[in-house]
Amino acid sequence: EFNASGSNDLAVYGLTRGRAIGIDVEWMEPERSCDKIVERFYAEGERQAYHQVSNTQRRAAFFQSWTRKEAYIKAIGDGLSRPLNSFELTMAPGDPPRVVRDNLDPDASNRWTIRDLAPADGYAGALVDSGNQCEIRELAWDESHPG
């Protein structure tokens, strides 16, 4: 399986053998209206958790949760056709990333593993795969130094 994501000037790729995968990366754009996106697209439990996060941590919490949500819908194969409020993932800083509930899959919390990624300064990322044993290897490529 293969999945990819890009944002601003960074790309991430995920490759697996014998399991589904979703990966997402987002540049933590300072101008993005995080509060409006949370109110419109997030599940009730996620909205409540978001509003309990301190103002100084709220932007980072938003982008981390957004990448988790995007990686999850990519892993399950639904993409943005799936309403983002039909499932709930952990949100609060310090909470281990996991599926809290999925309206279409009661066993989702046992089926999917979520890992947060910190691919570069100013970026948030997440990887979701079907299983619990996954080795993550980071390979960097800098276009200013080809080869």
LUMGUDREN-430449 format. One record per residue: residue in one letter; residue number from 1; x, y, z of N, C-alpha, C, O in turn. Coordinates in Angstrom, 3 decimals. Atoms other than C-alpha are relative to their C-alpha. Layout:
<bamars>
+-------+-------+----------+----------+----------+----------+----------+----------+----------+----------+----------+----------+----------+----------+
! gukol ! torro !   n.east !  n.north !     n.up !  ca.east ! ca.north !    ca.up !   c.east !  c.north !     c.up !   o.east !  o.north !     o.up !
+-------+-------+----------+----------+----------+----------+----------+----------+----------+----------+----------+----------+----------+----------+
!     A !   NUM !        X !        Y !        Z !        X !        Y !        Z !        X !        Y !        Z !        X !        Y !        Z !
...
+-------+-------+----------+----------+----------+----------+----------+----------+----------+----------+----------+----------+----------+----------+
</bamars>
This chain:
<bamars>
+-------+-------+----------+----------+----------+----------+----------+----------+----------+----------+----------+----------+----------+----------+
! gukol ! torro !   n.east !  n.north !     n.up !  ca.east ! ca.north !    ca.up !   c.east !  c.north !     c.up !   o.east !  o.north !     o.up !
+-------+-------+----------+----------+----------+----------+----------+----------+----------+----------+----------+----------+----------+----------+
!     E !     1 !    0.850 !   -1.176 !    0.000 !    0.000 !    0.000 !    0.000 !    0.891 !    1.233 !    0.000 !    2.034 !    1.201 !    0.456 !
!     F !     2 !   -0.746 !   -1.241 !    0.154 !    1.084 !    3.556 !   -0.676 !   -0.927 !    1.165 !    0.295 !   -2.104 !    1.134 !   -0.062 !
!     N !     3 !    0.756 !   -1.217 !   -0.215 !   -0.070 !    6.963 !    0.483 !    0.981 !    1.157 !    0.054 !    2.140 !    0.978 !    0.427 !
!     A !     4 !   -0.871 !   -1.172 !    0.038 !    1.319 !   10.477 !    0.128 !   -0.774 !    1.246 !    0.380 !   -2.001 !    1.289 !    0.287 !
!     S !     5 !    0.595 !   -1.292 !   -0.325 !    0.678 !   14.016 !    1.258 !    1.060 !    1.073 !   -0.183 !    2.255 !    0.821 !   -0.031 !
!     G !     6 !   -0.916 !   -1.122 !    0.132 !    2.201 !   17.399 !    0.616 !   -0.654 !    1.276 !    0.484 !   -1.872 !    1.434 !    0.403 !
!     S !     7 !    0.491 !   -1.291 !   -0.457 !    1.874 !   20.873 !    2.059 !    1.141 !    0.995 !   -0.092 !    2.257 !    0.731 !    0.358 !
!     N !     8 !   -0.986 !   -1.050 !    0.175 !    3.703 !   24.062 !    1.201 !    1.198 !   -0.564 !   -0.757 !    1.074 !   -0.831 !   -1.952 !
!     D !     9 !   -1.167 !    0.514 !    0.718 !    7.223 !   22.791 !    0.364 !    0.495 !   -1.335 !    0.562 !    1.677 !   -1.660 !    0.453 !
!     L !    10 !   -0.386 !    1.268 !   -0.611 !    7.195 !   19.419 !    2.133 !   -0.936 !   -1.109 !   -0.465 !   -2.141 !   -0.894 !   -0.598 !
!     A !    11 !    0.797 !    1.173 !    0.372 !    6.007 !   15.969 !    1.053 !    0.384 !   -1.160 !    0.908 !    1.540 !   -1.292 !    1.312 !
!     V !    12 !   -0.244 !    1.228 !   -0.757 !    5.647 !   12.738 !    3.035 !   -0.636 !   -1.154 !   -0.757 !   -1.652 !   -0.991 !   -1.432 !
!     Y !    13 !    0.467 !    1.202 !    0.678 !    5.158 !    9.214 !    1.726 !   -0.062 !   -1.135 !    1.008 !    0.778 !   -1.227 !    1.904 !
!     G !    14 !    0.110 !    1.179 !   -0.838 !    4.001 !    6.047 !    3.424 !   -0.124 !   -1.239 !   -0.858 !   -0.917 !   -1.276 !   -1.799 !
!     L !    15 !    0.018 !    1.280 !    0.711 !    4.639 !    2.514 !    2.178 !   -0.178 !   -1.109 !    1.032 !    0.467 !   -1.096 !    2.081 !
!     T !    16 !    0.198 !    1.133 !   -0.891 !    3.397 !   -0.676 !    3.806 !   -0.124 !   -1.268 !   -0.828 !   -0.314 !   -1.226 !   -2.043 !
!     R !    17 !    0.220 !    1.290 !    0.633 !    3.161 !   -4.334 !    3.017 !   -1.098 !   -0.708 !    0.791 !   -0.929 !   -1.001 !    1.975 !
!     G !    18 !    1.059 !    0.777 !   -0.625 !   -0.119 !   -6.090 !    3.774 !   -0.861 !    0.743 !    0.999 !   -1.508 !    0.108 !    1.832 !
!     R !    19 !    0.869 !   -0.765 !   -0.894 !   -1.881 !   -3.269 !    5.615 !   -0.350 !    1.339 !   -0.641 !    0.401 !    1.878 !   -1.454 !
!     A !    20 !    0.435 !   -1.305 !    0.514 !   -3.814 !   -0.110 !    4.845 !    0.791 !    1.106 !    0.691 !    1.246 !    0.948 !    1.824 !
!     I !    21 !   -0.745 !   -1.127 !   -0.563 !   -2.124 !    3.243 !    5.396 !   -0.594 !    1.309 !   -0.491 !   -1.088 !    1.407 !   -1.615 !
!     G !    22 !    0.336 !   -1.372 !    0.351 !   -2.996 !    6.915 !    5.413 !    1.037 !    0.903 !    0.641 !    1.462 !    0.664 !    1.772 !
!     I !    23 !   -1.003 !   -0.924 !   -0.535 !   -0.550 !    9.774 !    5.874 !   -0.401 !    1.405 !   -0.389 !   -0.950 !    1.632 !   -1.467 !
!     D !    24 !    0.310 !   -1.394 !    0.310 !   -0.980 !   13.523 !    6.067 !    1.034 !    0.899 !    0.643 !    1.565 !    0.600 !    1.713 !
!     V !    25 !   -0.881 !   -1.035 !   -0.524 !    1.212 !   16.567 !    6.564 !   -0.651 !    1.342 !   -0.303 !   -1.259 !    1.525 !   -1.358 !
!     E !    26 !    0.541 !   -1.344 !    0.187 !    0.152 !   20.181 !    7.002 !    0.996 !    1.026 !    0.517 !    1.562 !    0.874 !    1.599 !
!     W !    27 !   -0.736 !   -1.159 !   -0.465 !    2.085 !   23.401 !    7.203 !   -0.930 !    0.750 !    0.944 !   -2.085 !    1.002 !    0.601 !
!     M !    28 !    0.841 !   -0.662 !   -0.996 !    0.796 !   25.171 !   10.318 !   -0.152 !    1.483 !   -0.354 !    0.413 !    2.370 !    0.285 !
!     E !    29 !    0.246 !   -1.317 !    0.575 !   -0.384 !   28.183 !    8.355 !   -0.556 !    0.960 !    1.057 !   -1.597 !    0.681 !    1.652 !
!     P !    30 !    0.438 !   -0.904 !   -1.066 !   -0.703 !   31.164 !   10.717 !   -1.364 !    0.653 !   -0.247 !   -2.065 !    0.989 !    0.708 !
!     E !    31 !    1.245 !   -0.702 !    0.298 !   -3.691 !   32.699 !    8.923 !   -1.235 !   -0.898 !   -0.016 !   -2.350 !   -0.388 !   -0.124 !
!     R !    32 !    1.145 !    0.902 !    0.091 !   -5.913 !   29.602 !    8.918 !   -0.943 !    0.222 !    1.179 !   -0.501 !    0.371 !    2.318 !
!     S !    33 !    1.027 !   -0.201 !   -1.015 !   -9.175 !   30.044 !   10.830 !   -0.369 !   -1.346 !    0.626 !   -1.362 !   -1.965 !    0.243 !
!     C !    34 !    0.165 !    1.318 !   -0.610 !   -8.911 !   26.940 !   13.020 !   -1.345 !   -0.147 !    0.701 !   -2.007 !   -1.175 !    0.561 !
!     D !    35 !    1.239 !    0.092 !   -0.768 !  -11.909 !   27.725 !   15.246 !   -1.203 !   -0.283 !   -0.902 !   -2.056 !   -1.102 !   -0.560 !
!     K !    36 !    1.128 !    0.200 !    0.915 !  -14.309 !   27.909 !   12.295 !   -0.018 !   -1.405 !   -0.583 !   -1.085 !   -1.998 !   -0.745 !
!     I !    37 !   -0.080 !    1.355 !    0.559 !  -13.079 !   24.618 !   10.838 !   -0.443 !   -1.022 !    1.036 !   -1.189 !   -1.949 !    0.722 !
!     V !    38 !    0.388 !    0.920 !   -1.073 !  -13.448 !   22.848 !   14.190 !   -1.511 !    0.031 !    0.191 !   -2.141 !   -1.022 !    0.286 !
!     E !    39 !    1.451 !   -0.122 !   -0.219 !  -16.993 !   24.179 !   14.657 !   -0.800 !   -0.620 !   -1.137 !   -1.868 !   -1.186 !   -0.903 !
!     R !    40 !    0.758 !    0.486 !    1.153 !  -18.061 !   23.170 !   11.167 !    0.165 !   -1.501 !   -0.264 !   -0.791 !   -2.167 !   -0.660 !
!     F !    41 !   -0.291 !    1.345 !    0.477 !  -16.392 !   19.789 !   10.643 !    0.276 !   -1.048 !    1.075 !    0.243 !   -2.242 !    0.776 !
!     Y !    42 !   -0.423 !    0.957 !   -1.024 !  -15.426 !   18.183 !   13.959 !   -1.183 !   -0.583 !    0.761 !   -2.258 !    0.014 !    0.821 !
!     A !    43 !    0.998 !    0.656 !   -0.844 !  -17.388 !   15.764 !   16.147 !   -0.120 !    0.768 !    1.317 !    0.791 !    1.495 !    1.711 !
!     E !    44 !    0.278 !   -0.748 !   -1.237 !  -18.909 !   17.107 !   19.363 !    1.107 !   -0.180 !    1.045 !    1.555 !    0.806 !    1.630 !
!     G !    45 !   -1.054 !    0.240 !   -0.988 !  -16.302 !   15.464 !   21.641 !    1.306 !    0.686 !   -0.363 !    2.021 !    1.172 !    0.513 !
!     E !    46 !   -1.208 !   -0.690 !    0.456 !  -13.474 !   16.882 !   19.532 !   -0.136 !    1.506 !    0.206 !    0.817 !    2.165 !    0.621 !
!     R !    47 !    0.219 !   -1.441 !   -0.212 !  -14.996 !   20.368 !   19.665 !    0.171 !    0.355 !    1.472 !    0.817 !    1.350 !    1.801 !
!     Q !    48 !   -0.131 !   -0.258 !   -1.434 !  -15.265 !   20.178 !   23.449 !    1.459 !   -0.050 !    0.440 !    1.921 !    0.816 !    1.182 !
!     A !    49 !   -1.414 !    0.124 !   -0.369 !  -11.672 !   18.989 !   23.798 !    0.812 !    1.172 !   -0.543 !    1.700 !    1.678 !    0.143 !
!     Y !    50 !   -0.711 !   -1.120 !    0.622 !  -10.443 !   21.713 !   21.419 !   -0.165 !    1.265 !    0.828 !    0.804 !    1.995 !    1.038 !
!     H !    51 !    0.247 !   -1.227 !   -0.760 !  -12.054 !   24.471 !   23.473 !    0.574 !   -0.055 !    1.414 !    0.630 !    0.969 !    2.095 !
!     Q !    52 !   -0.659 !    0.124 !   -1.303 !  -10.397 !   23.120 !   26.635 !    1.514 !    0.194 !   -0.104 !    2.193 !    0.339 !    0.912 !
!     V !    53 !   -1.432 !   -0.202 !    0.213 !   -6.928 !   23.519 !   25.107 !    0.308 !    1.486 !    0.183 !   -0.458 !    2.344 !   -0.256 !
!     S !    54 !   -0.381 !   -1.394 !   -0.219 !   -5.118 !   26.697 !   26.157 !    0.195 !    0.711 !   -1.338 !    0.525 !    0.084 !   -2.344 !
!     N !    55 !   -0.155 !   -0.783 !    1.228 !   -4.973 !   29.491 !   23.594 !    1.397 !   -0.138 !   -0.591 !    1.557 !   -0.104 !   -1.812 !
!     T !    56 !   -1.369 !    0.113 !    0.507 !   -1.192 !   29.083 !   23.346 !    0.256 !   -1.337 !   -0.692 !    1.161 !   -1.433 !   -1.521 !
!     Q !    57 !   -0.184 !    1.324 !    0.607 !   -1.525 !   25.398 !   22.370 !   -1.062 !   -0.335 !   -1.041 !   -0.980 !   -1.373 !   -1.698 !
!     R !    58 !    1.153 !    0.333 !    0.840 !   -4.725 !   25.591 !   20.335 !    0.351 !   -0.190 !   -1.471 !   -0.156 !   -1.119 !   -2.101 !
!     R !    59 !   -0.359 !    0.126 !    1.421 !   -3.170 !   26.120 !   16.884 !    0.713 !   -1.335 !   -0.249 !    0.381 !   -2.042 !   -1.200 !
!     A !    60 !   -0.705 !    1.275 !    0.159 !   -0.786 !   23.165 !   17.316 !   -0.965 !   -1.174 !    0.171 !   -0.877 !   -2.158 !   -0.564 !
!     A !    61 !    0.984 !    1.074 !   -0.219 !   -3.656 !   21.012 !   18.670 !   -0.892 !   -0.153 !   -1.227 !   -1.212 !   -1.272 !   -1.627 !
!     F !    62 !    0.833 !    0.073 !    1.199 !   -5.782 !   21.902 !   15.647 !    0.720 !   -0.740 !   -1.124 !    0.182 !   -1.692 !   -1.690 !
!     F !    63 !   -0.702 !    0.605 !    1.140 !   -3.149 !   20.994 !   13.064 !    0.330 !   -1.463 !    0.259 !    0.290 !   -2.279 !   -0.662 !
!     Q !    64 !   -0.268 !    1.404 !   -0.290 !   -2.223 !   17.787 !   14.864 !   -1.270 !   -0.827 !   -0.190 !   -1.231 !   -1.914 !   -0.767 !
!     S !    65 !    1.256 !    0.744 !    0.135 !   -5.868 !   16.736 !   15.024 !   -0.451 !   -0.050 !   -1.463 !   -0.984 !   -1.068 !   -1.904 !
!     W !    66 !    0.402 !   -0.030 !    1.413 !   -6.520 !   17.774 !   11.409 !    0.775 !   -1.041 !   -0.799 !    0.200 !   -1.737 !   -1.636 !
!     T !    67 !   -0.789 !    0.997 !    0.729 !   -3.650 !   15.626 !   10.135 !   -0.415 !   -1.411 !    0.403 !   -0.407 !   -2.317 !   -0.430 !
!     R !    68 !    0.505 !    1.313 !   -0.426 !   -4.929 !   12.705 !   12.219 !   -1.276 !   -0.348 !   -0.753 !   -1.432 !   -1.467 !   -1.241 !
!     K !    69 !    1.279 !    0.251 !    0.667 !   -8.401 !   13.077 !   10.707 !    0.208 !   -0.299 !   -1.488 !   -0.382 !   -1.237 !   -2.024 !
!     E !    70 !   -0.241 !    0.231 !    1.429 !   -7.114 !   13.343 !    7.127 !    0.696 !   -1.332 !   -0.243 !    0.339 !   -2.053 !   -1.175 !
!     A !    71 !   -0.690 !    1.280 !    0.170 !   -4.738 !   10.395 !    7.541 !   -0.975 !   -1.156 !    0.235 !   -0.897 !   -2.178 !   -0.447 !
!     Y !    72 !    0.967 !    1.059 !   -0.295 !   -7.590 !    8.334 !    9.025 !   -0.930 !   -0.251 !   -1.185 !   -1.124 !   -1.399 !   -1.584 !
!     I !    73 !    0.931 !    0.218 !    1.114 !  -10.026 !    8.925 !    6.161 !    0.724 !   -0.520 !   -1.240 !    0.124 !   -1.216 !   -2.060 !
!     K !    74 !   -0.778 !    0.565 !    1.101 !   -7.254 !    8.166 !    3.677 !    0.257 !   -1.490 !    0.238 !    0.168 !   -2.294 !   -0.690 !
!     A !    75 !   -0.281 !    1.404 !   -0.321 !   -6.398 !    4.907 !    5.482 !   -1.232 !   -0.882 !   -0.188 !   -1.121 !   -2.000 !   -0.692 !
!     I !    76 !    1.206 !    0.818 !    0.127 !  -10.006 !    3.699 !    5.567 !   -0.538 !    0.003 !   -1.426 !   -1.445 !   -0.761 !   -1.756 !
!     G !    77 !    0.349 !    0.021 !    1.415 !  -10.330 !    4.544 !    1.884 !   -1.174 !    0.870 !   -0.387 !   -1.633 !    0.808 !   -1.528 !
!     D !    78 !    1.175 !   -0.824 !    0.305 !  -13.177 !    7.045 !    2.108 !    0.339 !    1.388 !   -0.506 !   -0.472 !    1.997 !   -1.203 !
!     G !    79 !   -0.348 !   -1.356 !    0.402 !  -11.329 !   10.300 !    1.524 !   -1.017 !    0.992 !    0.527 !   -1.734 !    0.714 !    1.488 !
!     L !    80 !    0.882 !   -1.062 !   -0.492 !  -13.284 !   13.505 !    1.912 !   -1.474 !   -0.234 !   -0.293 !   -2.301 !    0.636 !   -0.017 !
!     S !    81 !    1.422 !    0.330 !    0.134 !  -16.529 !   11.774 !    0.927 !   -0.585 !   -0.369 !    1.365 !   -1.804 !   -0.353 !    1.538 !
!     R !    82 !    0.418 !    0.372 !   -1.357 !  -16.698 !   10.711 !    4.591 !   -0.136 !    1.252 !    0.853 !    0.818 !    2.023 !    0.953 !
!     P !    83 !    0.139 !   -1.169 !   -0.882 !  -18.133 !   13.361 !    6.947 !    0.997 !   -0.079 !    1.161 !    1.097 !   -1.105 !    1.835 !
!     L !    84 !   -1.033 !   -0.012 !   -1.034 !  -15.379 !   14.371 !    9.363 !   -0.565 !   -0.066 !    1.414 !    0.162 !   -0.365 !    2.361 !
!     N !    85 !    0.605 !    0.097 !   -1.336 !  -17.846 !   14.487 !   12.259 !   -0.631 !   -1.365 !    0.259 !   -1.271 !   -1.564 !    1.292 !
!     S !    86 !    0.553 !    1.346 !   -0.183 !  -18.857 !   10.832 !   11.771 !    0.944 !   -0.906 !    0.794 !    0.627 !   -2.066 !    1.057 !
!     F !    87 !   -0.945 !    0.720 !   -0.845 !  -15.827 !    9.738 !   13.782 !    0.703 !    1.010 !    0.894 !    0.741 !    2.206 !    0.604 !
!     E !    88 !   -0.662 !   -0.866 !   -0.974 !  -13.912 !   11.108 !   16.735 !    1.367 !   -0.576 !    0.346 !    1.500 !   -1.761 !    0.653 !
!     L !    89 !   -1.359 !    0.365 !   -0.366 !  -10.178 !   11.027 !   17.392 !    0.420 !    0.846 !    1.200 !   -0.176 !    1.891 !    1.462 !
!     T !    90 !   -0.467 !   -0.799 !   -1.123 !   -8.271 !   12.228 !   20.440 !    0.512 !    1.337 !   -0.506 !    0.980 !    1.454 !   -1.639 !
!     M !    91 !   -0.312 !   -1.360 !    0.402 !   -7.543 !   15.934 !   20.395 !    0.986 !    0.687 !    0.939 !    1.894 !    1.381 !    0.482 !
!     A !    92 !   -0.753 !   -0.790 !   -0.971 !   -5.972 !   17.228 !   23.592 !    1.492 !   -0.309 !   -0.050 !    1.886 !   -1.467 !   -0.192 !
!     P !    93 !   -1.446 !    0.235 !   -0.061 !   -2.197 !   17.728 !   23.721 !    0.318 !   -0.956 !    1.158 !   -0.217 !   -0.812 !    2.257 !
!     G !    94 !   -0.355 !    0.975 !   -1.017 !   -0.665 !   14.840 !   25.639 !   -0.841 !   -1.263 !   -0.047 !   -0.414 !   -2.303 !    0.454 !
!     D !    95 !    0.812 !    1.207 !    0.165 !   -3.509 !   12.438 !   24.833 !    0.625 !   -0.860 !   -1.092 !    0.942 !   -0.350 !   -2.166 !
!     P !    96 !   -0.531 !    0.853 !    1.069 !   -2.170 !    9.436 !   22.924 !   -0.946 !    0.005 !   -1.199 !   -2.163 !   -0.054 !   -1.023 !
!     P !    97 !    0.870 !   -0.004 !    1.177 !   -3.444 !    9.514 !   19.340 !   -0.716 !   -1.332 !   -0.150 !   -0.084 !   -2.388 !   -0.141 !
!     R !    98 !    0.787 !    1.225 !    0.164 !   -6.278 !    7.009 !   18.887 !   -1.391 !    0.355 !   -0.501 !   -1.823 !    1.506 !   -0.440 !
!     V !    99 !    1.403 !   -0.146 !    0.393 !   -9.758 !    6.490 !   17.496 !   -0.834 !   -0.112 !    1.269 !   -0.731 !   -1.100 !    1.996 !
!     V !   100 !    0.917 !    0.039 !   -1.142 !  -12.331 !    7.341 !   20.174 !   -1.258 !   -0.754 !   -0.401 !   -1.720 !   -1.632 !    0.327 !
!     R !   101 !    1.179 !    0.696 !    0.520 !  -15.327 !    6.239 !   18.083 !   -0.111 !    0.265 !   -1.496 !    0.360 !    1.281 !   -2.008 !
!     D !   102 !    0.306 !   -0.140 !    1.420 !  -16.377 !    5.705 !   14.490 !   -1.414 !   -0.534 !   -0.185 !   -1.672 !   -1.710 !    0.072 !
!     N !   103 !    1.407 !    0.389 !    0.149 !  -20.110 !    5.635 !   13.714 !   -0.201 !   -1.177 !   -0.952 !   -1.190 !   -1.899 !   -0.828 !
!     L !   104 !    0.143 !    1.065 !    0.982 !  -19.540 !    3.185 !   10.833 !    0.833 !   -1.239 !    0.320 !    0.716 !   -2.254 !   -0.367 !
!     D !   105 !   -0.874 !    1.126 !   -0.340 !  -16.998 !    0.891 !   12.521 !    0.190 !   -0.057 !    1.518 !    1.087 !    0.594 !    2.052 !
!     P !   106 !   -0.102 !    0.055 !   -1.456 !  -17.545 !    0.002 !   16.193 !    1.328 !   -0.554 !    0.511 !    1.666 !   -0.342 !    1.675 !
!     D !   107 !   -1.272 !    0.576 !   -0.424 !  -14.188 !   -1.831 !   16.292 !    1.201 !    0.830 !   -0.472 !    2.337 !    0.360 !   -0.409 !
!     A !   108 !   -1.064 !   -0.825 !    0.580 !  -12.160 !    1.037 !   14.774 !    1.139 !    0.260 !    0.973 !    2.298 !    0.308 !    0.561 !
!     S !   109 !   -1.070 !   -0.299 !   -0.959 !  -10.253 !    1.764 !   17.982 !    0.974 !   -1.165 !    0.137 !    2.130 !   -0.955 !    0.505 !
!     N !   110 !   -0.885 !    1.170 !   -0.032 !   -8.830 !   -1.777 !   17.868 !    0.664 !   -0.266 !   -1.347 !    1.715 !   -0.905 !   -1.410 !
!     R !   111 !   -0.460 !    0.301 !    1.353 !   -8.311 !   -1.861 !   14.108 !    1.087 !    0.957 !   -0.503 !    1.922 !    0.573 !   -1.321 !
!     W !   112 !   -0.873 !   -1.028 !    0.562 !   -6.360 !    1.379 !   13.536 !    0.968 !    0.545 !    1.039 !    0.612 !    0.738 !    2.201 !
!     T !   113 !   -1.024 !   -0.617 !   -0.835 !   -3.143 !    2.785 !   14.973 !    0.343 !    1.360 !   -0.603 !    0.561 !    1.486 !   -1.808 !
!     I !   114 !   -0.316 !   -1.363 !    0.436 !   -2.441 !    6.517 !   14.793 !    1.325 !    0.407 !    0.633 !    1.546 !    0.208 !    1.828 !
!     R !   115 !   -1.273 !   -0.525 !   -0.494 !    1.026 !    8.016 !   15.106 !    0.154 !    1.442 !   -0.455 !   -0.094 !    1.769 !   -1.616 !
!     D !   116 !   -0.294 !   -1.376 !    0.360 !    1.882 !   11.688 !   15.210 !    1.395 !    0.078 !   -0.601 !    2.306 !   -0.641 !   -0.192 !
!     L !   117 !   -1.285 !   -0.225 !    0.650 !    4.708 !   12.872 !   12.985 !    0.394 !    1.464 !    0.174 !   -0.463 !    2.348 !    0.195 !
!     A !   118 !   -0.531 !   -1.367 !   -0.034 !    6.910 !   15.948 !   13.314 !    1.033 !    0.089 !   -1.121 !    2.236 !    0.053 !   -0.865 !
!     P !   119 !   -0.912 !    0.109 !    1.144 !    8.383 !   16.044 !    9.803 !    0.982 !    1.162 !   -0.154 !    2.062 !    0.983 !   -0.717 !
!     A !   120 !   -0.881 !   -1.172 !    0.100 !    9.887 !   19.561 !   10.041 !   -0.586 !    1.100 !    0.877 !   -1.755 !    1.049 !    1.257 !
!     D !   121 !    0.495 !   -1.132 !   -0.784 !    9.628 !   22.784 !   12.016 !   -1.152 !    0.674 !   -0.732 !   -1.075 !    0.912 !   -1.937 !
!     G !   122 !    1.145 !   -0.672 !    0.588 !    6.266 !   24.435 !   11.424 !   -0.982 !   -0.920 !   -0.697 !   -1.909 !   -0.436 !   -1.347 !
!     Y !   123 !    0.874 !    0.976 !    0.646 !    4.577 !   21.233 !   10.191 !   -0.529 !   -0.986 !    1.039 !    0.141 !   -1.296 !    2.024 !
!     A !   124 !    0.582 !    1.096 !   -0.779 !    2.261 !   18.672 !   11.767 !   -0.261 !   -1.144 !   -0.964 !   -0.470 !   -0.932 !   -2.158 !
!     G !   125 !    0.260 !    1.152 !    0.848 !    1.754 !   15.176 !   10.482 !   -0.553 !   -1.155 !    0.801 !   -0.448 !   -1.199 !    2.027 !
!     A !   126 !    0.533 !    1.208 !   -0.637 !    0.073 !   11.874 !   11.196 !    0.045 !   -1.151 !   -0.992 !   -0.042 !   -0.964 !   -2.206 !
!     L !   127 !    0.013 !    1.233 !    0.765 !    0.243 !    8.294 !    9.998 !   -1.007 !   -0.926 !    0.668 !   -0.991 !   -1.093 !    1.887 !
!     V !   128 !    0.987 !    0.954 !   -0.500 !   -2.631 !    5.810 !   10.362 !    0.190 !   -1.291 !   -0.775 !    0.280 !   -1.284 !   -2.003 !
!     D !   129 !   -0.102 !    1.273 !    0.691 !   -2.279 !    2.118 !    9.634 !   -0.842 !   -1.047 !    0.712 !   -1.195 !   -0.907 !    1.883 !
!     S !   130 !    0.830 !    1.079 !   -0.531 !   -4.261 !   -1.062 !   10.129 !    0.896 !   -1.034 !    0.655 !    1.374 !   -1.964 !    0.005 !
!     G !   131 !   -0.850 !    0.910 !   -0.745 !   -2.298 !   -2.838 !   12.791 !    0.618 !    0.711 !    1.174 !    0.317 !    1.875 !    1.439 !
!     N !   132 !   -0.628 !   -0.660 !   -1.140 !   -0.184 !   -2.171 !   15.810 !    1.513 !   -0.161 !    0.014 !    2.171 !    0.350 !    0.920 !
!     Q !   133 !   -1.450 !    0.153 !    0.095 !    3.331 !   -3.160 !   14.780 !    0.456 !    0.650 !   -1.296 !    0.298 !    0.085 !   -2.378 !
!     C !   134 !   -0.426 !   -0.719 !    1.197 !    4.774 !   -0.607 !   12.408 !    1.340 !    0.668 !    0.295 !    1.493 !    1.344 !    1.312 !
!     E !   135 !   -1.295 !   -0.645 !   -0.138 !    8.358 !    0.515 !   11.965 !   -0.002 !    1.232 !   -0.895 !   -0.321 !    1.152 !   -2.082 !
!     I !   136 !   -0.056 !   -1.244 !    0.769 !    8.767 !    4.114 !   10.876 !    1.463 !    0.328 !   -0.260 !    2.271 !    0.433 !    0.663 !
!     R !   137 !   -1.350 !   -0.400 !    0.392 !   11.895 !    4.997 !    8.961 !   -0.101 !    1.338 !   -0.699 !   -0.932 !    1.528 !   -1.587 !
!     E !   138 !   -0.006 !   -1.313 !    0.626 !   12.640 !    8.559 !    8.035 !    1.152 !    0.090 !   -0.977 !    2.299 !   -0.216 !   -0.652 !
!     L !   139 !   -0.994 !   -0.262 !    1.012 !   14.457 !    9.334 !    4.855 !   -0.180 !    1.445 !   -0.440 !   -1.291 !    1.858 !   -0.771 !
!     A !   140 !    0.090 !   -1.413 !    0.388 !   15.241 !   12.941 !    4.019 !    0.656 !    0.193 !   -1.367 !    1.660 !   -0.436 !   -1.702 !
!     W !   141 !   -0.562 !   -0.369 !    1.280 !   15.867 !   14.370 !    0.629 !   -0.031 !    1.510 !   -0.099 !   -1.069 !    2.133 !    0.125 !
!     D !   142 !   -0.137 !   -1.450 !    0.115 !   17.079 !   17.904 !    0.089 !    0.336 !    0.306 !   -1.452 !    1.400 !   -0.076 !   -1.938 !
!     E !   143 !   -0.227 !   -0.248 !    1.423 !   16.736 !   19.148 !   -3.485 !    1.208 !    0.872 !   -0.274 !    1.688 !    0.913 !   -1.407 !
!     S !   144 !   -1.203 !   -0.811 !    0.226 !   19.654 !   21.530 !   -2.977 !    1.260 !   -0.848 !   -0.023 !    2.332 !   -0.369 !   -0.393 !
!     H !   145 !   -1.120 !    0.930 !    0.011 !   21.903 !   18.476 !   -2.611 !   -0.405 !   -1.299 !   -0.673 !   -0.514 !   -2.325 !   -0.002 !
!     P !   146 !    0.443 !    1.231 !    0.679 !   20.829 !   15.961 !   -5.278 !    1.064 !   -1.094 !    0.077 !    2.264 !   -0.843 !    0.185 !
!     G !   147 !   -0.907 !    1.128 !    0.046 !   22.288 !   12.521 !   -5.308 !    0.260 !   -0.493 !    1.352 !    1.010 !   -1.453 !    1.526 !
+-------+-------+----------+----------+----------+----------+----------+----------+----------+----------+----------+----------+----------+----------+
</bamars>
